[in-house]
Amino acid sequence: IFASSYFKSLLSINTIEDLIEEIVTYADTLDVYNAGSNNSPSCFICHAYRLFTLPQAEDLSEVGSILDHTANAVVRCVGFIYLRFVTNPTYLWGKFEDHLFDDQELTYANAGKQVTTTIGEYVEGLLVRDKYFNTPLPRIPVKVKQMLEKELAPLPQYRKRMEANRKIFRGKTVTDMPVEVIIDGRWVSGLAKELLGRPSAARKVRVRIDEGSDINVHLGKVVLKSESHSGSESGDERSGKKRRRSRSPDWSRFKGESQQDMVDELRKRAKEEATIGHGDSRAYQKRPVRDDMAL
């Protein structure tokens, strides 16, 4: 990166606002290297490193203007890859959690092809994978990784449920709606009080759980309480089995698989990716392993 003439040109940029403008204009990939090169750093990774060298970025709260730049998804990715490299692994979940449900479309070129994903899936890839386009990411300690696995494994189900709930909650009176919320792997009954934010864009709802406290929770972690089987574990199990046989379960009520089953599936996929050498292109595609790929 230091030898890159493009990176040297970025040294004249001294504000995050000017860097954002540069990203919008010149970032043409999310890869670390330019297409067809093993040692030519991309504009994208040069932007991320310039962000690292800006004094303002030492205060992570100052990076918010990049992470929240909804007019351009690639700008946000510069902020996320920067955070992944500089954040203490213990605090990764707190920094990234709210963005995992972000459905903003992310489109970029890779190996001559157009890849379409979402910001949420991009952020998920930064937490669940050990490499970024075959460039090693900072190691996450085993205990932190196990915690992340428990949080990340249900994400596909949470996203489906959020999509269903946004339609349901948008057309209903939320106040005192009976719901169940998943907390630390267990479902807890409560009453939905209000959507947080504009109804058309809200991703969270305030719920007063039966245990007495109010919590703000993602819509993907909420199901409408079943009146016919309220408080019946066997009823939930029967209902779940019926919906699993259906092509399109009602995700606003369906609790899905157990957390342990989902964690096992996540670990299985990760092992297969490591063995086969290619991952899910929705987040980012990999190229053949190269020994010299390191920041």
VOGU-3710 file (C-alpha; in Angstrom, 3 decimals, decimal comma):
1> ifassyfksl> 0,000/0,000/0,000  2,796/2,445/0,871  4,289/1,983/-2,594  0,984/2,644/-4,337  0,907/5,928/-6,219  -2,841/6,079/-5,656  -2,445/5,768/-1,887  0,171/8,529/-1,940  -2,388/10,762/-3,664  -4,791/10,116/-0,776
11> lsintiedli> -2,396/11,711/1,695  -3,709/15,116/0,651  -7,142/14,118/2,013  -7,461/15,177/5,639  -11,159/14,834/6,467  -13,554/11,924/6,535  -16,011/13,915/4,381  -13,425/14,318/1,609  -12,493/10,637/1,895  -16,145/9,674/1,428
21> eeivtyadtl> -16,249/11,698/-1,787  -13,096/9,918/-2,981  -14,587/6,494/-2,236  -17,767/7,302/-4,144  -15,721/8,373/-7,158  -12,994/5,732/-7,347  -13,844/2,530/-5,426  -14,525/-0,073/-8,124  -14,185/-3,327/-6,162  -14,326/-4,627/-2,599
31> dvynagsnns> -11,271/-6,828/-3,090  -7,910/-6,137/-1,493  -6,105/-6,263/-4,853  -6,896/-4,980/-8,321  -8,234/-7,510/-10,810  -5,527/-9,810/-12,172  -2,877/-8,587/-9,725  -1,173/-10,157/-6,729  0,470/-7,007/-5,429  -1,419/-3,955/-6,707
41> pscfichayr> -3,679/-2,737/-3,875  -7,189/-1,742/-4,896  -8,560/1,748/-4,429  -10,940/0,225/-1,864  -8,218/-1,075/0,446  -6,240/2,152/-0,006  -9,315/4,051/1,176  -9,590/1,784/4,218  -5,916/2,309/5,088  -6,179/6,067/4,603
51> lftlpqaedl> -9,093/6,014/7,040  -6,822/4,169/9,475  -4,199/6,911/9,208  -6,624/9,810/9,730  -6,390/11,173/13,297  -10,203/11,528/13,469  -10,658/7,770/12,971  -8,928/7,020/16,272  -12,257/7,985/17,835  -14,470/5,221/16,449
61> sevgsildht> -17,555/7,371/16,961  -16,202/9,653/14,224  -16,440/6,759/11,744  -20,233/6,868/12,035  -20,568/9,162/9,012  -19,043/6,405/6,880  -20,980/3,504/8,435  -24,267/5,396/8,073  -23,671/6,706/4,552  -26,771/5,049/3,093
71> anavvrcvgf> -26,404/6,825/-0,250  -23,510/4,515/-1,176  -23,069/0,981/0,153  -19,389/0,697/-0,825  -18,567/3,701/1,370  -20,041/1,800/4,294  -17,951/-1,274/3,465  -14,771/0,788/3,822  -15,887/1,603/7,356  -16,770/-2,004/8,176
81> iylrfvtnpt> -13,486/-3,500/6,955  -11,650/-0,781/8,898  -13,556/-1,677/12,078  -12,902/-5,382/11,568  -9,156/-4,752/11,563  -8,922/-2,270/14,440  -11,626/-3,397/16,884  -10,739/-5,580/19,854  -12,472/-8,945/19,152  -14,305/-8,684/22,494
91> ylwgkfedhl> -16,208/-5,645/21,176  -16,888/-6,811/17,615  -20,452/-7,914/18,346  -21,382/-4,607/19,913  -19,991/-2,691/16,919  -21,580/-4,843/14,219  -24,835/-6,219/15,682  -27,202/-3,485/14,499  -25,846/-3,688/10,949  -26,413/-7,427/10,525
101> fddqeltyan> -30,081/-6,849/9,687  -29,357/-4,072/7,194  -30,950/-4,987/3,877  -29,412/-2,194/1,808  -28,383/-3,672/-1,532  -24,651/-3,923/-2,167  -23,462/-4,422/-5,744  -19,833/-4,631/-6,821  -17,611/-6,079/-9,531  -15,507/-9,159/-8,896
111> agkqvtttig> -13,439/-11,036/-11,474  -15,399/-9,400/-14,275  -18,768/-10,357/-12,797  -21,352/-8,366/-10,887  -22,068/-9,584/-7,376  -25,209/-8,540/-5,515  -25,607/-8,986/-1,761  -26,702/-6,867/1,211  -24,837/-4,848/3,799  -26,053/-7,267/6,481
121> eyvegllvrd> -24,595/-10,280/4,682  -21,341/-8,435/4,027  -20,978/-7,639/7,736  -21,870/-11,227/8,631  -19,048/-12,457/6,395  -16,547/-10,250/8,230  -17,483/-11,930/11,515  -17,928/-15,527/10,451  -14,984/-15,930/8,053  -11,279/-16,048/8,851
131> kyfntplpri> -10,284/-14,486/5,533  -11,395/-11,609/3,342  -10,809/-12,476/-0,327  -8,165/-14,892/0,996  -6,468/-12,120/2,984  -6,296/-13,188/6,651  -8,444/-11,190/9,044  -7,345/-10,532/12,639  -7,727/-13,700/14,678  -10,736/-13,998/16,964
141> pvkvkqmlek> -10,083/-15,889/20,253  -11,899/-19,209/20,648  -14,267/-18,049/23,418  -15,271/-14,927/21,489  -15,696/-16,977/18,310  -18,015/-19,398/20,117  -20,112/-16,471/21,344  -20,275/-15,033/17,834  -21,323/-18,397/16,418  -24,308/-18,528/18,782
151> elaplpqyrk> -25,348/-15,034/17,722  -24,692/-15,448/14,003  -26,071/-18,953/13,426  -29,767/-17,915/13,574  -29,285/-14,888/11,271  -30,834/-16,471/8,137  -33,960/-17,248/10,168  -33,951/-13,819/11,816  -33,834/-12,100/8,429  -36,781/-14,089/7,110
161> rmeanrkifr> -38,725/-13,369/10,275  -37,874/-9,666/10,124  -39,180/-9,441/6,562  -42,430/-11,127/7,607  -42,797/-9,048/10,789  -42,228/-5,731/9,046  -45,287/-6,460/6,930  -47,312/-7,630/9,928  -46,358/-4,817/12,316  -46,769/-2,145/9,658
171> gktvtdmpve> -50,445/-2,964/9,267  -51,362/-3,592/12,898  -51,723/-1,608/16,090  -48,566/-2,535/17,939  -49,557/-1,429/21,447  -49,880/-4,431/23,783  -49,626/-7,007/21,001  -48,824/-10,439/22,596  -45,428/-11,651/21,405  -42,517/-13,868/22,349
181> viidgrwvsg> -38,903/-12,707/22,224  -35,789/-14,845/22,084  -33,293/-13,903/24,805  -30,112/-15,919/25,351  -31,550/-18,864/23,444  -34,931/-19,020/25,224  -38,330/-17,643/24,229  -39,871/-15,172/26,687  -43,462/-13,884/26,567  -44,256/-10,188/26,556
191> lakellgrps> -46,251/-7,343/25,022  -45,052/-5,288/22,068  -45,383/-1,597/22,939  -44,153/0,397/19,955  -42,068/0,272/16,814  -38,822/2,223/17,072  -38,498/4,655/14,189  -40,695/5,213/11,167  -43,083/2,245/10,673  -41,999/1,827/7,047
201> aarkvrvrid> -38,317/1,500/8,012  -38,387/0,262/11,630  -36,223/-2,755/12,454  -36,762/-2,784/16,212  -39,698/-2,897/18,577  -39,948/-2,092/22,269  -41,272/-5,080/24,217  -42,295/-5,303/27,864  -41,462/-8,866/28,818  -43,410/-10,762/31,483
211> egsdinvhlg> -40,360/-10,595/33,730  -41,075/-6,871/34,068  -38,478/-4,977/32,069  -38,667/-3,178/28,713  -36,224/-4,202/25,967  -35,597/-2,975/22,439  -35,321/-5,977/20,161  -34,903/-6,632/16,439  -38,076/-7,709/14,677  -36,273/-10,846/13,556
221> kvvlkseshs> -36,157/-12,001/17,188  -39,898/-11,608/17,778  -42,793/-13,962/17,002  -46,491/-13,312/17,420  -47,752/-15,295/20,364  -49,903/-18,266/19,412  -53,256/-18,056/21,166  -54,101/-21,699/20,637  -50,839/-22,952/22,118  -49,962/-20,140/24,493
231> gsesgdersg> -47,599/-21,475/27,120  -47,555/-24,962/25,585  -44,167/-26,246/24,584  -45,598/-29,320/22,911  -47,897/-27,123/20,858  -44,968/-25,049/19,608  -43,129/-28,214/18,676  -46,128/-29,597/16,750  -46,630/-26,282/14,998  -42,946/-26,101/14,083
241> kkrrrsrspd> -42,963/-29,605/12,590  -45,996/-28,766/10,447  -44,378/-25,573/9,156  -41,068/-27,269/8,389  -42,981/-29,504/5,961  -44,401/-26,406/4,307  -42,514/-24,595/1,580  -43,238/-21,202/3,106  -43,671/-21,211/6,901  -45,292/-18,230/8,578
251> wsrfkgesqq> -42,102/-16,644/9,879  -44,036/-14,163/12,007  -45,041/-17,155/14,175  -42,518/-19,882/13,306  -39,664/-20,202/15,831  -37,476/-22,250/13,516  -34,743/-24,703/14,415  -33,046/-24,909/17,806  -30,057/-22,702/18,415  -27,725/-25,694/18,791
261> dmvdelrkra> -28,834/-27,145/15,447  -28,153/-23,806/13,776  -24,719/-23,476/15,404  -23,834/-26,992/14,226  -24,938/-26,092/10,703  -22,872/-22,885/10,757  -19,756/-24,778/11,834  -20,384/-27,398/9,160  -20,602/-24,743/6,448  -17,444/-23,042/7,707
271> keeatighgd> -15,574/-26,357/7,660  -16,761/-27,105/4,127  -15,679/-23,652/2,931  -12,236/-24,103/4,463  -11,890/-27,549/2,859  -13,300/-26,777/-0,569  -11,718/-23,343/-0,791  -14,677/-21,296/-1,930  -17,492/-19,586/-0,057  -20,852/-18,007/-0,532
281> srayqkrpvr> -20,606/-15,371/-3,256  -23,449/-13,361/-1,745  -21,059/-11,852/0,772  -17,852/-11,853/-1,270  -16,162/-14,316/-3,544  -12,741/-15,805/-3,061  -9,946/-16,300/-5,561  -7,452/-19,195/-5,551  -5,171/-19,132/-2,526  -2,047/-17,027/-3,001
291> ddmal> 0,796/-17,146/-0,495  1,598/-13,460/-0,854  -1,837/-12,109/0,000  -1,357/-10,247/3,256  -1,891/-6,644/4,252
//
